[in-house]
Amino acid sequence: MTEQAMIEIRDLDKRFNTDSGEIEVLRGINLQICAGERVAVVGTSGAGKTTLMHTIGGLDQPTAGEILFEGQSIFDLRGATLDAFRNRTIGFIFQFHQLLPEFTALENVMMPLLIGGVARQQAKQKASALLQEVGLGPRLTHKPGALSGGEQQRVAIARALVREPRLLLADEPTGNLDSRTSDEILALINEMHRTRGLTMIIVTHNNRLAESLDRVLRIEDGRLVDDILN
């Protein structure tokens, strides 16, 4: 790539030890992603897609290789320093939302700000404004159990973006939604990309979602087998 890569992955391997022996999940991944790109990661179940996302996000340590973010190896960071980098730089959206059921939509979105030391009133104002932006203004005080699947995913998107990350990592963000709601969430994610200049990596089985993005990476048996520009 002629542009300076935001993310550079070099010879990435990830293996897990199990009772049945060692399982090799990622094998020799080499990859560059530039700022502002919208990248889909596709492949069969068990191919290594989610492990790749978790490793890019600093949630899993690689067995070998390295991941550079703007030239800095993220795994040179340790403990609280890695946590601070991740919380400041990366937003995560998970397939099953991972909202806290005992808290309202507003409180769920406020949580990353409060953990980061933002004053409660400021956190409330920012979270409220973002929930309004994703179309949940009337639902601020509803707990997750009182929200539809699409509404819960909108809360999860707002929570991922509330700290103004530069990189958004999403794991099957439309995986449990009907086609209409899936299209609405895709449109929302793309609007967030447009207005915020995000770099996005989205793990998905949704072909329509993958084809709407800038680039599609196909992972099979832990290897990068295709890298296609749309």
C-alpha positions as CSV (number, residue, x, y, z in Angstrom):
1,M,0.0,0.0,0.0
2,T,1.3,3.5,-0.8
3,E,-0.5,5.1,2.2
4,Q,1.0,4.8,5.6
5,A,-0.8,1.9,7.3
6,M,-2.7,2.6,10.5
7,I,-2.5,-1.1,11.4
8,E,0.2,-3.5,10.3
9,I,0.1,-7.2,11.1
10,R,3.3,-9.1,10.7
11,D,3.6,-12.9,10.7
12,L,0.8,-13.3,13.2
13,D,0.2,-16.7,14.8
14,K,-2.2,-17.6,17.6
15,R,-2.3,-21.0,19.2
16,F,-4.3,-22.3,22.2
17,N,-3.4,-25.2,24.4
18,T,-6.3,-27.6,25.1
19,D,-6.8,-30.9,26.8
20,S,-6.7,-32.4,23.3
21,G,-3.5,-30.7,22.4
22,E,-2.5,-27.4,20.7
23,I,-4.9,-25.7,18.3
24,E,-3.4,-23.3,15.7
25,V,-6.1,-20.6,15.2
26,L,-4.1,-18.0,13.2
27,R,-1.3,-18.8,10.9
28,G,1.2,-16.4,9.4
29,I,-1.2,-13.4,8.9
30,N,0.3,-10.5,7.1
31,L,-1.9,-7.5,6.6
32,Q,-2.1,-3.7,6.4
33,I,-5.1,-1.5,7.0
34,C,-5.1,2.2,6.3
35,A,-6.9,5.0,8.3
36,G,-10.5,5.4,7.2
37,E,-10.9,2.0,5.6
38,R,-14.0,-0.1,6.1
39,V,-12.9,-3.7,6.1
40,A,-15.0,-6.9,6.3
41,V,-13.5,-10.1,7.6
42,V,-15.4,-13.2,6.3
43,G,-14.9,-17.0,6.4
44,T,-16.5,-20.1,7.8
45,S,-17.2,-20.6,11.5
46,G,-14.0,-21.5,13.3
47,A,-11.8,-20.0,10.7
48,G,-10.2,-17.5,13.1
49,K,-12.1,-14.3,12.4
50,T,-13.0,-13.4,15.9
51,T,-9.6,-14.4,17.2
52,L,-8.0,-12.0,14.7
53,M,-10.3,-9.2,15.8
54,H,-9.6,-9.8,19.5
55,T,-5.9,-9.8,18.8
56,I,-6.0,-6.6,16.8
57,G,-7.9,-5.1,19.7
58,G,-5.3,-6.2,22.2
59,L,-7.8,-8.5,24.0
60,D,-5.7,-11.6,23.1
61,Q,-1.9,-11.9,23.0
62,P,-0.4,-13.4,19.9
63,T,1.7,-16.5,20.1
64,A,4.1,-15.1,17.5
65,G,4.3,-12.0,15.3
66,E,3.3,-8.5,16.0
67,I,0.6,-5.9,15.5
68,L,1.7,-2.2,14.9
69,F,-0.6,0.7,15.4
70,E,0.9,3.7,13.6
71,G,4.3,2.1,13.9
72,Q,3.9,1.2,17.7
73,S,3.8,-2.4,18.6
74,I,0.7,-2.7,20.8
75,F,2.0,-5.7,22.6
76,D,5.0,-3.7,23.8
77,L,2.4,-2.1,26.0
78,R,1.6,-3.9,29.3
79,G,-1.2,-3.9,31.9
80,A,-2.7,-0.5,32.6
81,T,-0.8,1.1,29.7
82,L,-2.4,-1.4,27.2
83,D,-5.8,-0.9,28.8
84,A,-5.5,2.8,28.5
85,F,-4.5,2.6,24.8
86,R,-7.4,0.2,24.0
87,N,-10.0,2.3,25.9
88,R,-8.7,5.5,24.2
89,T,-8.3,4.2,20.7
90,I,-10.6,1.3,20.1
91,G,-14.4,0.8,20.2
92,F,-15.8,-2.7,20.3
93,I,-19.2,-4.0,19.2
94,F,-20.1,-7.6,20.0
95,Q,-22.6,-9.9,18.5
96,F,-24.5,-10.4,21.8
97,H,-24.3,-6.7,22.8
98,Q,-22.8,-7.4,26.3
99,L,-25.0,-4.7,27.9
100,L,-25.3,-4.7,31.6
101,P,-28.9,-5.8,32.2
102,E,-29.4,-3.9,35.5
103,F,-28.5,-0.5,34.0
104,T,-30.5,1.7,31.7
105,A,-29.5,2.4,28.1
106,L,-28.1,5.8,29.3
107,E,-26.1,4.2,32.1
108,N,-24.7,1.5,29.8
109,V,-23.4,4.2,27.4
110,M,-22.1,6.3,30.3
111,M,-20.1,3.5,31.8
112,P,-16.9,3.7,29.7
113,L,-16.7,7.5,30.4
114,L,-17.2,7.0,34.1
115,I,-14.5,4.3,34.2
116,G,-12.2,6.7,32.3
117,G,-12.7,9.3,35.0
118,V,-15.1,11.6,33.3
119,A,-17.4,13.6,35.6
120,R,-20.9,12.0,35.9
121,Q,-22.8,15.0,34.6
122,Q,-20.5,15.4,31.6
123,A,-20.7,11.6,30.9
124,K,-24.5,11.8,31.1
125,Q,-24.7,14.7,28.6
126,K,-22.4,13.0,26.2
127,A,-24.1,9.6,26.4
128,S,-27.5,11.2,26.0
129,A,-26.5,13.1,22.9
130,L,-25.0,10.0,21.3
131,L,-28.1,7.9,22.1
132,Q,-30.2,10.7,20.5
133,E,-27.9,10.5,17.4
134,V,-28.5,6.7,17.0
135,G,-32.2,7.2,17.3
136,L,-32.9,6.1,20.9
137,G,-33.8,9.5,22.4
138,P,-37.1,8.2,23.8
139,R,-35.5,5.0,25.3
140,L,-32.8,6.5,27.5
141,T,-34.3,5.1,30.8
142,H,-35.1,1.6,29.4
143,K,-33.1,-1.3,30.5
144,P,-31.8,-3.8,27.9
145,G,-34.6,-6.3,28.7
146,A,-37.2,-3.7,27.6
147,L,-35.4,-3.0,24.3
148,S,-35.6,-4.9,21.0
149,G,-32.5,-6.6,19.5
150,G,-32.0,-3.7,17.1
151,E,-32.4,-1.2,19.9
152,Q,-29.9,-3.1,22.1
153,Q,-27.4,-3.0,19.2
154,R,-27.9,0.7,18.8
155,V,-27.0,1.1,22.5
156,A,-23.9,-1.1,22.0
157,I,-22.9,1.1,19.0
158,A,-23.3,4.2,21.1
159,R,-21.3,2.7,24.0
160,A,-18.5,1.7,21.5
161,L,-18.3,5.3,20.2
162,V,-18.8,7.3,23.3
163,R,-15.0,7.7,24.0
164,E,-14.5,8.8,20.4
165,P,-12.3,5.9,19.3
166,R,-10.4,6.0,16.0
167,L,-10.8,2.2,15.3
168,L,-14.1,0.4,15.5
169,L,-14.0,-3.4,15.8
170,A,-17.4,-5.2,15.3
171,D,-18.0,-8.9,15.6
172,E,-21.2,-10.0,13.8
173,P,-23.0,-6.7,14.5
174,T,-26.0,-7.8,12.5
175,G,-25.8,-11.6,13.3
176,N,-28.9,-11.9,15.5
177,L,-31.1,-9.4,13.6
178,D,-33.8,-9.7,11.0
179,S,-33.0,-8.4,7.5
180,R,-34.7,-5.1,7.9
181,T,-33.1,-4.3,11.3
182,S,-29.8,-5.6,9.9
183,D,-30.0,-3.0,7.1
184,E,-30.8,-0.3,9.6
185,I,-27.8,-1.1,11.7
186,L,-25.5,-1.3,8.7
187,A,-26.7,2.1,7.6
188,L,-26.1,3.5,11.1
189,I,-22.6,2.1,11.2
190,N,-21.8,3.6,7.8
191,E,-23.2,6.9,8.9
192,M,-21.0,6.8,12.0
193,H,-18.0,6.0,9.8
194,R,-18.8,9.0,7.5
195,T,-19.3,11.5,10.3
196,R,-16.4,10.4,12.5
197,G,-13.8,9.3,10.0
198,L,-13.5,5.9,11.7
199,T,-11.4,3.0,10.6
200,M,-13.7,-0.1,10.8
201,I,-13.0,-3.9,10.9
202,I,-16.2,-5.9,10.8
203,V,-16.4,-9.7,11.2
204,T,-19.5,-10.9,9.4
205,H,-21.4,-13.7,7.7
206,N,-23.6,-11.1,6.1
207,N,-22.6,-11.0,2.4
208,R,-24.6,-7.8,1.8
209,L,-22.7,-6.1,4.6
210,A,-19.4,-7.3,3.4
211,E,-20.0,-6.2,-0.1
212,S,-21.0,-2.7,1.0
213,L,-17.6,-2.1,2.6
214,D,-14.3,-1.0,1.0
215,R,-12.5,-4.3,1.3
216,V,-13.1,-8.0,2.1
217,L,-10.6,-10.2,3.8
218,R,-11.3,-14.0,3.8
219,I,-9.9,-16.1,6.5
220,E,-9.8,-19.9,6.2
221,D,-8.1,-22.3,8.6
222,G,-6.4,-19.4,10.2
223,R,-4.8,-18.1,7.0
224,L,-5.6,-15.0,5.0
225,V,-6.6,-16.5,1.6
226,D,-8.3,-13.5,-0.1
227,D,-7.9,-9.7,0.1
228,I,-10.4,-8.1,-2.3
229,L,-11.2,-4.4,-2.9
230,N,-14.9,-3.8,-3.6
